[in-house]
Amino acid sequence: MNNVIRRGNGEMLWLGGGENGGRPVEILVEPGTTGTRAFTMGAQNLPPGGRVPTHRHPYEEILFVYQGRARITVGDVPHEVGPETAVFVPVDVSHSIENVGAVELRLTFTLSPPGYENVFRELARARTDHPLQAEP
């Protein structure tokens, strides 16, 4: 089992298509690699104008922005956030992420309990992304 996983050494998945037409998600911490029983953690980058579609899931989630500017909508409340900002998403609450800045958005996600890494894997296998939902 690993205790240290550096960006670039995690499991890279492409949602929505291949490298030129997809959104990269890197799984860093999950039960299979670390033995954790508490959460899944990963990272992703979004180019200016890039977005994670509105979706929801039966997991608590913490998003942490460490570069760039984002509009993270939780429920029907948009939050404009910048570096060094955490956003909590409760269970089954619709949310989306949009890079509203001029530079690449870099963020981490932590989901509890673990298991959502398997949803990411299935989306990557199907070459799709989260199903589109109506904005709240």
Number of C-alpha atoms within 10 A of each C-alpha: 9 10 9 11 13 7 14 11 11 16 15 18 24 22 24 19 18 14 11 8 11 16 22 19 23 22 26 25 24 22 15 10 16 15 12 15 13 12 19 22 20 21 22 18 20 22 17 17 14 17 19 17 18 22 18 20 16 13 19 18 21 17 20 20 23 16 17 22 22 27 18 23 20 20 17 11 11 14 13 14 19 18 15 11 14 16 16 13 21 17 14 13 18 20 23 18 21 21 24 22 17 11 14 18 26 19 21 19 21 23 23 17 15 19 16 19 23 11 13 20 18 15 19 22 14 12 16 17 20 15 11 10 13 9 13 12
